[in-house]
């Protein structure tokens, strides 16, 4: 009986470091998530994107909006991300960008905001790193996130299974 409890505790202690948040240490990485909305006041999709992002602004990120096609940030973003098409709104999070605004983009935004909101990440518009370097950092965040999700599920199943076995063993021994 004690050996099972020891086994369970040792298993948890061995996996605990893997469950803690993995952070990337780099002076170019931002801690708070910035969402850039490069838009225009007379664009219907831009207005919808602005309303959506304002509703989301109470979450764990900073929302920065710029409303002009001729804005230096818009031109810099297009150049840095090698964007050829002129389409508004342009939404940039980390090294990811989305042009236009619809339900499909909302789904992608929700996923990336959830992913970056809990991690340090590389903000392509606020770094001297190349797009490839920034994407590599952000891909590592995505991979670490997936790895932890696939690790947590088996660990929870093992823990619950062990607890059930201990309880059943106690009931059997008490009879």
C-alpha positions as CSV (number, residue, x, y, z in Angstrom):
1,X,0.0,0.0,0.0
2,X,2.7,2.5,1.0
3,X,4.7,1.5,-2.1
4,X,1.8,2.6,-4.4
5,X,1.5,5.9,-2.6
6,X,5.3,6.4,-2.9
7,X,5.1,5.4,-6.6
8,X,2.3,7.9,-7.2
9,X,4.1,10.8,-5.4
10,X,7.4,10.0,-7.3
11,X,5.5,10.0,-10.6
12,X,3.9,13.4,-9.9
13,X,7.2,14.9,-8.7
14,X,9.0,13.6,-11.9
15,X,6.4,15.2,-14.2
16,X,5.9,18.4,-12.3
17,X,8.8,20.3,-14.0
18,X,7.3,19.4,-17.3
19,X,3.9,20.9,-16.3
20,X,5.3,24.2,-15.3
21,X,5.2,27.1,-17.8
22,X,8.0,26.9,-20.2
23,X,9.4,30.4,-20.9
24,X,11.7,31.6,-23.6
25,X,14.4,34.0,-22.4
26,X,15.2,36.6,-25.0
27,X,15.3,40.3,-24.8
28,X,13.2,40.6,-27.9
29,X,10.3,38.7,-26.5
30,X,7.3,40.5,-25.1
31,X,5.4,39.5,-21.9
32,X,2.1,41.1,-22.6
33,X,0.2,40.3,-25.8
34,X,-0.2,43.2,-28.3
35,X,-2.9,42.9,-31.0
36,X,-2.3,45.4,-33.8
37,X,-5.4,46.3,-35.7
38,X,-4.4,48.3,-38.8
39,X,-7.7,49.6,-40.2
40,X,-9.7,52.5,-41.6
41,X,-12.7,54.3,-40.2
42,X,-14.8,53.8,-43.3
43,X,-14.3,50.0,-43.6
44,X,-17.2,47.8,-42.4
45,X,-14.9,44.8,-41.6
46,X,-12.6,47.2,-39.8
47,X,-15.4,48.5,-37.6
48,X,-16.5,44.9,-36.8
49,X,-12.9,43.8,-36.0
50,X,-12.5,46.9,-33.7
51,X,-15.7,46.0,-31.9
52,X,-14.7,42.4,-31.5
53,X,-11.2,43.2,-30.2
54,X,-12.5,45.9,-27.8
55,X,-14.8,43.2,-26.3
56,X,-11.8,40.9,-26.0
57,X,-9.6,43.7,-24.5
58,X,-10.4,42.8,-20.9
59,X,-8.4,39.6,-21.3
60,X,-4.7,39.2,-20.7
61,X,-3.3,41.4,-23.5
62,X,-2.8,44.9,-24.7
63,X,-4.8,46.0,-27.7
64,X,-3.1,48.6,-30.0
65,X,-5.2,49.9,-32.9
66,X,-4.0,52.1,-35.8
67,X,-6.6,53.4,-38.3
68,X,-4.9,54.4,-41.5
69,X,-3.6,52.7,-44.6
70,X,-0.9,55.3,-45.0
71,X,0.3,54.9,-41.4
72,X,4.0,54.1,-41.0
73,X,3.2,51.0,-38.9
74,X,0.9,49.6,-41.6
75,X,3.6,50.1,-44.3
76,X,6.3,48.7,-41.9
77,X,4.2,45.7,-41.2
78,X,3.5,45.0,-44.8
79,X,7.2,45.2,-45.6
80,X,8.4,43.2,-42.7
81,X,5.8,40.4,-43.2
82,X,6.2,40.5,-47.0
83,X,2.5,41.2,-47.5
84,X,1.6,41.9,-51.1
85,X,-2.1,42.3,-50.9
86,X,-3.8,45.6,-49.7
87,X,-6.7,44.5,-47.6
88,X,-8.1,45.9,-44.4
89,X,-8.3,45.3,-41.6
90,X,-4.8,43.9,-41.1
91,X,-4.6,42.2,-37.7
92,X,-1.1,41.2,-36.3
93,X,-0.4,39.1,-33.3
94,X,3.1,38.0,-32.7
95,X,4.4,36.8,-36.1
96,X,0.9,35.9,-37.3
97,X,-1.2,38.2,-39.5
98,X,-4.8,38.1,-40.7
99,X,-6.3,40.2,-43.5
100,X,-10.1,40.9,-43.5
101,X,-12.5,39.9,-40.8
102,X,-15.0,37.1,-40.7
103,X,-16.0,34.1,-38.5
104,X,-13.0,32.0,-39.7
105,X,-10.6,34.8,-38.7
106,X,-12.3,35.2,-35.3
107,X,-11.8,31.4,-34.7
108,X,-8.1,31.8,-35.6
109,X,-7.7,34.9,-33.4
110,X,-9.3,33.2,-30.4
111,X,-6.9,30.3,-30.7
112,X,-3.8,32.5,-31.1
113,X,-4.8,34.9,-28.3
114,X,-5.4,32.0,-26.0
115,X,-2.0,30.5,-26.9
116,X,0.0,33.7,-26.7
117,X,-1.9,35.2,-23.8
118,X,-0.4,32.8,-21.3
119,X,3.1,32.8,-22.7
120,X,6.0,35.1,-23.6
121,X,6.1,35.5,-27.3
122,X,7.9,37.4,-30.1
123,X,6.2,40.5,-31.3
124,X,7.3,41.0,-34.9
125,X,6.5,44.7,-35.0
126,X,8.4,45.4,-31.8
127,X,11.7,43.5,-32.5
128,X,14.9,43.6,-34.5
129,X,14.6,39.8,-35.1
130,X,13.8,38.6,-38.6
131,X,10.4,37.2,-39.4
132,X,11.9,33.6,-39.5
133,X,13.5,34.0,-36.1
134,X,10.3,35.4,-34.6
135,X,8.2,32.6,-36.2
136,X,10.7,30.0,-34.8
137,X,10.2,31.4,-31.2
138,X,6.4,31.4,-31.6
139,X,6.4,27.9,-33.1
140,X,8.2,26.7,-30.0
141,X,5.5,28.2,-27.9
142,X,2.9,26.3,-29.9
143,X,4.8,23.1,-29.8
144,X,5.4,23.4,-26.0
145,X,1.7,24.1,-25.5
146,X,0.7,20.9,-27.5
147,X,3.3,18.8,-25.7
148,X,2.0,19.9,-22.3
149,X,-1.6,19.2,-23.3
150,X,-0.7,15.6,-24.5
151,X,1.4,15.1,-21.3
152,X,-1.3,16.3,-18.9
153,X,-4.1,14.0,-20.1
154,X,-2.2,10.7,-19.5
155,X,-0.8,12.0,-16.2
156,X,-4.4,12.8,-15.0
157,X,-5.6,9.3,-16.2
158,X,-2.7,7.6,-14.4
159,X,-3.3,9.6,-11.2
160,X,-7.0,8.9,-11.2
161,X,-6.5,5.3,-12.0
162,X,-3.9,4.9,-9.2
163,X,-6.3,6.5,-6.7
164,X,-9.1,4.2,-7.8
165,X,-6.8,1.2,-7.4
166,X,-5.8,2.3,-3.9
167,X,-9.5,2.8,-2.8
168,X,-10.5,-0.6,-4.2
169,X,-7.5,-2.3,-2.5
170,X,-8.5,-0.7,0.8
171,X,-12.1,-1.9,0.4
172,X,-10.9,-5.4,-0.4
173,X,-8.6,-5.5,2.6
174,X,-11.2,-4.2,5.0
175,X,-13.6,-7.1,4.2
